[in-house]
Structure formats: C-alpha cells, structure tokens
Amino acid sequence: MAVDTAVTKQTGAAALGSKIVLYQRLIDFSVTNLDDGDWFDLFQMPANAAVLSGMAELVLDGTTNSNFTIGVEDGTTLLTSTDLDGGTGAVTAFTNTVPVIFDGTTIDLAIDTAKAVLGKLRVTAVVALCDAM
C-alpha cells in the first residue's frame, strides 16, 4: 500500500501554544509529613482554567495504611482515597473525568488516614487555560 502524501495540513494546532499545560509537583513525605486530616495546596489554578485529566504516581512507596485524596478547594474530588503504599511505580489517573473549571481556587492533596511520613508522590494535572484560547 502506498503512502498518501496529499494530506491537507491542519491549521490551528500550532496556535494552541501553551494553552494546554501540565502542572506537576513532587511531594517527599519524609521531608513534608502530613497528619490524618491535613492537606496542602498543590496548584493554584488561574481563573477559567479547566482541569482535563491528571494522575498520581508513587515514585517511592509510602507509609503503610496512609491514603490520600486529591480535590478542589470547593469540595470537588479529582482522585478518591488512594493508597500511599500501593507500590513504587503505581500510577492512578484522576477518577473525576468531567472537566473542572476554576475561579482562582486550588487543587489540594489531603491525607485521609494514618500520618504520611514516608514515600514520594508525583501529581500531574493536564489543564486548559481557557482565558487564553
């Protein structure tokens, strides 16, 4: 089968530029301990940003019986209670697949159970900067 080279170049893709961005943070719980019920702000989202997807990756296995949740300051959950000791290399996608639109609020990480004192977690959010489109 021959390669068809008469494909019309699409326009607009290059114009997107930095309108789709990745926010990423690495948390080392051996340096930053979080008690059960504590949380911290992962990312400050600009107004009208839309979180399209994301994930949490266990870079280093963490505290046994410690779970974390990733959510929005307004109470919307992006990733429900996930084991911090799920095994090094485990990747869990955000379970909330509906785009979340922000009004200047934050994406937070909270510890649900036992105090987190070990492990490293990388959190990534794929975000559309809607004001820039």
Phi, psi and omega in degrees: 000134182277151177280129178273112181262003182266049180263129180288130178295133178282144177254157175101328184299315180294332181288345179294326177049235183263031180279337171252117186232158174254129170257135182215142178216139175252124180251127176253104184290345175285342178260318181244092178284144174233129176282161174305127181092349178275158176211168170214159181283124175277309186220137172267114183271136176290157179303140178068014172286147178239120175279117183270324179192182178177180180200163173237129181240127176279102180286326177214126181311141187248197184301129177299139178068010177262129179242152178232155175231141176247129183206183182257148180310328182281358178108349178292129180267131177261326179214117183281171185326111184235139182294130173282344178251036182282359179109130179306133179093351179294133179238130179236123180284152173304135182274339177274106184265356177283127179304133180256121180266134185256152175238037181096008179277184185241160167262128186242156171241128180238146175266125185271325185229212189325141180310131180272112181235354179224156174106160175231136183230128175254124179249131180235135175235133176263120191232136172261126178271092190293329179295336184272354183275000000 
